[in-house]
Each structure stands twice: as structure tokens, then as C-alpha cells.
């Protein structure tokens, strides 16, 4: 598995973040989420870590990209992000311990 801190993967994530955000906005929903592996196949990217980095960068820019047990989706309402926010809060609490 490649190092997720690799500069090349971050550069590639920068190149794809807007495209991935637009794709999710047009093609996803809470009920139709995409895994990072599937998005990597769609965009012909060898490593799914680049997808996760791109989604992280898009989120940093304010994109309402949610995640659930079945993958990533573009949230249409604030309520659709509640599961994602709860998951992030749970991770933060675990890291704080």
C-alpha cells in the first residue's frame, strides 16, 4: 500500500478533487454511495487512497461530501451529513483517549 503522505498522491488528489466532487454531486445520494475503490475505477486511478485524499481536500474546501458504511455521497441536506458528523465525532473522541 502506498504511503498516504506521499507528495505525488496529494498532487494527484488536487487534480481530481473537483472532478470527484462534481461526479458525486451528479450521481450519488445517501442511498447510492460510492466506495473509494469504485471511484478509483471510474476515474482510472490506481490507488483508492488518492480518492480519499481528494475527498478530504474537497471537504476542506466546504464540499458537503458525506460518508456511510456503503461509501461516499454528496449530501443534499444538512440532515444527510448527520451520520458522517457522528462518525467523525466518534473518531475524535477515540483519538483523544
C-alpha positions, 0 to 999 in steps of 0.5 A: 500500500502506498504511503498516504503522505506521499507528495505525488498522491496529494498532487494527484488528489488536487487534480481530481478533487473537483472532478470527484466532487462534481461526479458525486454531486451528479450521481450519488445520494445517501442511498447510492454511495460510492466506495473509494475503490469504485471511484478509483475505477471510474476515474482510472486511478490506481490507488483508492487512497488518492480518492480519499485524499481528494475527498478530504481536500474537497471537504476542506474546501466546504464540499458537503461530501458525506460518508456511510458504511456503503461509501461516499455521497454528496449530501443534499441536506444538512440532515444527510451529513448527520451520520458522517458528523457522528462518525467523525465525532466518534473518531475524535473522541477515540483519538483523544483517549 
